[in-house]
């Protein structure tokens, strides 16, 4: 399916163009999401998209699905309620690194702990783009933002390690530099029966790129060619060699935990049985 057909099938074309800046990686990520949905055996009516606040969250404004645009950092609780109300739905959370890892970080941890069947997609551009370019939990040390004019001094959150340790059963990192592979990860995440997390490394040329003199959108994209290393490559590299590198690929894909709505239904059944005894 070409891009025009994809837009006509899954987007509200009357609302285009988007509010994203030229060169923003969110458009590439959105296309990967729509292509993953198109390859899914699930009917379009079975998908629900939930977003919080930020540039990434505005994606639901253009998507021709059942969508809900929620409070800052609260997309996962809303998504959890939808999934609990109807476990047959495919509920996908669209979030940014600030929305997901900062104000919404605790919700992310507990969704992973429960292993509820949500697909959480983080559009990770290393700053709070929509509110002016402040530093976020994923801003690399030393990089400038509007609130770290002398360089960010806080250690970076590795969201894949975080979600893996919290209990997510599918964890992957994609990048706008590898859109086809990123689409495949999202497709697997949607199909996976449990909490799936996909960290989508992206670019913000208008704020993060400009403040750090990283060039235009194309130049920022090409920088990933040298920084991205696959999981297999990383296994053969020393910690020193991995400095300033970003590891991408699948980190976790396990099926040894029951999904939360299944466990919940089993407990309800046991409670009803005990009442009848």
C-alpha positions as CSV (number, residue, x, y, z in Angstrom):
1,X,0.0,0.0,0.0
2,X,1.5,3.4,-1.0
3,X,1.5,6.4,1.3
4,X,-1.5,8.0,-0.3
5,X,-3.7,4.9,0.1
6,X,-2.4,4.5,3.7
7,X,-3.5,8.1,4.5
8,X,-6.9,7.7,2.9
9,X,-7.6,4.5,4.8
10,X,-6.4,5.4,8.3
11,X,-6.1,9.2,8.6
12,X,-8.6,12.1,8.7
13,X,-7.2,13.7,5.6
14,X,-9.3,16.8,6.1
15,X,-7.2,17.6,9.1
16,X,-3.8,17.4,7.3
17,X,-1.2,18.7,7.2
18,X,-0.1,17.9,10.8
19,X,1.1,20.5,13.3
20,X,4.5,18.8,13.5
21,X,7.5,20.8,12.3
22,X,9.2,20.0,9.0
23,X,11.6,17.1,9.5
24,X,10.0,15.9,12.8
25,X,10.5,12.1,13.2
26,X,6.9,11.7,14.5
27,X,5.6,11.5,11.0
28,X,7.9,8.5,10.2
29,X,6.8,6.8,13.4
30,X,3.1,7.4,12.7
31,X,3.5,5.8,9.2
32,X,5.2,2.8,10.8
33,X,2.3,2.5,13.3
34,X,-0.3,2.6,10.5
35,X,1.6,0.1,8.4
36,X,1.8,-2.2,11.4
37,X,-1.9,-1.9,12.0
38,X,-2.5,-2.6,8.3
39,X,-0.6,-5.8,8.5
40,X,-2.4,-6.9,11.6
41,X,-5.2,-9.5,11.3
42,X,-7.3,-7.4,13.7
43,X,-10.2,-5.3,12.3
44,X,-9.7,-1.6,12.3
45,X,-12.7,-1.3,14.7
46,X,-10.8,-3.3,17.3
47,X,-8.1,-0.7,17.7
48,X,-8.2,2.1,20.3
49,X,-5.4,4.7,20.5
50,X,-4.8,6.7,23.7
51,X,-2.4,9.6,24.1
52,X,-1.3,12.1,26.8
53,X,0.1,15.5,26.1
54,X,3.0,16.5,23.8
55,X,3.9,16.5,20.2
56,X,3.6,12.7,20.0
57,X,0.2,12.8,21.6
58,X,-1.2,15.0,18.8
59,X,-1.1,12.0,16.5
60,X,-4.6,10.9,17.6
61,X,-6.0,14.1,16.2
62,X,-5.3,12.9,12.7
63,X,-6.1,9.2,13.1
64,X,-9.4,7.7,11.9
65,X,-9.8,5.3,14.8
66,X,-11.5,5.4,18.2
67,X,-9.1,7.7,20.0
68,X,-8.8,9.5,23.3
69,X,-6.5,12.5,24.1
70,X,-5.9,12.5,27.8
71,X,-4.1,14.4,30.6
72,X,-0.3,14.8,30.7
73,X,1.3,11.5,31.7
74,X,-2.0,9.8,32.2
75,X,-2.5,7.9,29.0
76,X,-1.6,4.5,30.5
77,X,-4.3,4.7,33.3
78,X,-7.0,5.6,30.7
79,X,-5.7,2.8,28.4
80,X,-5.8,0.4,31.4
81,X,-9.5,1.2,32.0
82,X,-10.4,0.7,28.4
83,X,-8.6,-2.7,28.3
84,X,-10.2,-3.8,31.5
85,X,-13.7,-2.8,30.2
86,X,-13.2,-4.8,27.0
87,X,-10.2,-7.1,26.9
88,X,-10.8,-7.9,23.2
89,X,-9.7,-4.5,22.1
90,X,-6.2,-3.7,20.9
91,X,-5.3,-0.7,23.0
92,X,-2.2,1.3,21.9
93,X,-0.7,4.2,23.9
94,X,1.1,6.9,22.0
95,X,3.4,8.9,24.3
96,X,6.6,10.9,24.3
97,X,9.7,10.7,26.5
98,X,8.5,13.4,28.8
99,X,4.9,12.3,28.9
100,X,5.8,8.6,29.3
101,X,9.1,8.6,31.3
102,X,8.7,11.6,33.6
103,X,5.2,12.6,34.8
104,X,3.8,9.2,33.5
105,X,6.8,7.1,34.6
106,X,5.1,5.5,37.6
107,X,2.1,4.4,35.5
108,X,4.5,2.9,32.9
109,X,6.3,0.9,35.7
110,X,3.1,-0.6,37.1
111,X,1.6,-1.4,33.7
112,X,4.8,-3.4,33.1
113,X,4.5,-5.0,36.5
114,X,0.9,-6.1,35.8
115,X,1.7,-7.3,32.3
116,X,-1.6,-5.9,31.0
117,X,-2.0,-6.2,27.2
118,X,-1.2,-2.7,26.1
119,X,1.2,-1.6,23.4
120,X,3.1,1.5,24.6
121,X,4.9,3.4,21.9
122,X,7.3,6.1,23.0
123,X,8.2,8.7,20.4
124,X,11.6,9.5,22.0
125,X,13.1,12.8,20.7
126,X,15.2,13.6,23.9
127,X,13.3,16.7,24.9
128,X,9.9,18.3,25.7
129,X,9.3,19.5,22.2
130,X,5.8,20.9,22.4
131,X,6.4,23.1,25.5
132,X,9.6,24.8,24.3
133,X,12.4,22.2,24.3
134,X,13.1,21.6,28.0
135,X,15.4,18.6,29.0
136,X,13.6,15.3,29.6
137,X,14.6,12.0,31.2
138,X,16.2,10.9,27.9
139,X,18.2,14.0,27.1
140,X,21.8,12.8,26.8
141,X,24.3,14.2,29.3
142,X,26.0,17.4,28.0
143,X,23.3,18.3,25.4
144,X,21.7,21.7,25.5
145,X,18.0,22.4,26.0
146,X,16.0,25.5,27.0
147,X,16.4,24.4,30.7
148,X,20.0,23.0,30.5
149,X,21.8,25.8,28.7
150,X,25.1,24.6,29.9
151,X,24.4,21.0,29.0
152,X,22.1,18.4,30.7
153,X,23.8,17.0,33.8
154,X,21.2,14.3,34.7
155,X,21.8,10.6,33.8
156,X,19.7,9.3,31.0
157,X,16.8,6.8,31.6
158,X,17.2,3.7,29.4
159,X,13.5,3.1,28.9
160,X,14.1,-0.4,27.5
161,X,16.0,-1.5,30.6
162,X,13.5,0.1,32.8
163,X,10.5,-1.6,31.2
164,X,12.3,-5.0,31.1
165,X,13.1,-4.9,34.8
166,X,9.6,-3.8,35.6
167,X,8.1,-6.9,33.9
168,X,7.2,-6.0,30.4
169,X,7.1,-9.1,28.2
170,X,7.9,-7.5,24.9
171,X,10.5,-4.7,24.7
172,X,12.2,-3.3,21.6
173,X,13.9,-0.1,20.4
174,X,13.4,1.1,16.9
175,X,14.6,4.3,15.1
176,X,13.4,6.6,12.4
177,X,16.6,5.7,10.5
178,X,15.3,2.1,10.2
179,X,11.6,2.6,9.5
180,X,10.8,-0.9,8.1
181,X,12.4,-2.6,11.1
182,X,10.6,-0.2,13.4
183,X,7.3,-1.1,11.7
184,X,8.0,-4.8,12.2
185,X,8.7,-4.3,16.0
186,X,5.4,-2.4,16.4
187,X,3.5,-5.2,14.5
188,X,5.0,-7.8,16.9
189,X,4.2,-5.6,19.9
190,X,0.5,-5.3,18.8
191,X,0.3,-9.1,18.4
192,X,2.0,-9.8,21.7
193,X,-0.3,-10.9,24.6
194,X,1.1,-8.7,27.4
195,X,2.7,-5.4,28.1
196,X,4.6,-4.4,25.0
197,X,7.0,-1.4,24.9
198,X,8.6,0.1,21.8
199,X,11.1,2.9,22.3
200,X,11.1,4.8,18.9
201,X,14.2,7.0,18.7
202,X,13.3,10.1,16.8
203,X,14.6,13.6,15.9
204,X,13.5,17.1,16.9
205,X,15.3,19.4,14.4
206,X,13.4,22.6,15.3
207,X,14.4,22.6,19.0
208,X,16.8,19.9,20.1
209,X,18.7,19.9,16.8
210,X,19.0,23.6,16.5
211,X,20.1,24.2,20.1
212,X,22.8,21.6,19.7
213,X,23.9,22.6,16.2
214,X,23.2,19.2,14.8
215,X,22.2,20.4,11.3
216,X,18.9,20.1,9.5
217,X,16.6,17.1,9.6
218,X,18.5,15.1,7.0
219,X,21.8,15.7,8.8
220,X,20.3,14.6,12.1
221,X,18.9,11.5,10.5
222,X,22.4,10.6,9.1
223,X,24.0,11.0,12.5
224,X,22.1,7.8,13.5
225,X,24.1,5.8,11.0
226,X,27.2,6.0,13.2
227,X,25.4,5.9,16.6
228,X,23.0,3.0,16.2
229,X,24.2,-0.5,16.9
230,X,22.1,-3.6,16.9
231,X,21.7,-5.9,19.9
232,X,23.9,-8.5,18.3
233,X,26.6,-5.9,17.6
234,X,26.4,-4.6,21.1
235,X,27.1,-8.0,22.6
236,X,30.5,-8.0,21.0
237,X,31.4,-4.4,22.1
238,X,33.1,-3.2,25.3
239,X,31.5,-0.6,27.5
240,X,34.0,2.0,26.2
241,X,33.0,1.2,22.6
242,X,29.3,1.6,23.5
243,X,29.8,5.1,24.8
244,X,27.5,7.5,22.8
245,X,26.0,4.6,21.0
246,X,22.3,3.7,21.0
247,X,21.4,-0.1,21.0
248,X,18.4,-1.0,18.9
249,X,16.5,-4.2,18.3
250,X,14.4,-6.7,20.4
251,X,15.4,-7.0,24.0
252,X,12.6,-9.1,25.4
253,X,10.0,-11.4,23.8
254,X,8.7,-13.8,26.4
255,X,5.5,-15.7,26.9
256,X,6.0,-17.1,30.4
257,X,3.7,-14.7,32.2
258,X,-0.1,-14.6,32.2
259,X,-1.7,-11.4,30.8
260,X,-3.3,-9.2,33.5
261,X,-7.0,-9.2,32.3
262,X,-6.8,-13.0,32.2
263,X,-5.5,-13.2,35.7
264,X,-8.2,-10.7,36.8
265,X,-11.0,-12.7,35.2
266,X,-9.7,-15.9,36.9
267,X,-9.8,-14.1,40.3
268,X,-13.3,-12.9,39.7
269,X,-14.4,-16.4,38.9
270,X,-12.8,-17.7,42.1
271,X,-14.6,-15.0,44.1
272,X,-17.9,-16.0,42.6
273,X,-17.3,-19.7,43.3
274,X,-16.5,-18.9,47.0
275,X,-19.7,-17.0,47.3
276,X,-21.7,-20.0,46.1
277,X,-20.1,-22.5,48.4
